[in-house]
Amino acid sequence: MDIERFTATPQVQKLSARQRLFVLSYVQSGDRVFATRAAYAASNLESQRILGYRILASEPVKAALRVWRDGVFLEALRAEIAISAAGKRKTLLKKFYTLLEKIK
């Protein structure tokens, strides 16, 4: 899932501007403290860690992150299916050609 499609989802649109900045920073960096620093002013590292946990625990943020996780998972699954399907076609074609060779 790309960022443009992700930001257009209802779950992301429902977020406040700071929550949205946090979520976008988080999905791109994977770093909760970095995302907290990007979206919120916290005085020290410990405050940033605590605030990051609280933000991640909020229902709207969890819902948006589920959309991201599920979208990324589905894209990976589709890619695996395509690779698998291509591999099966090749295997079936090889078997078919082997049978044709036997007939000749």
ABEGO torsion letter per residue (X at the ends): XBAAAAAABAAAAABBAAAAAAAAAAAAAGBAAAAAAAABBBABAAAAAAAAAAAAABAAAAAAAAAAAAAAAAAAAAAAAAAAAAAAAAAAAAAAAAAAAAAX
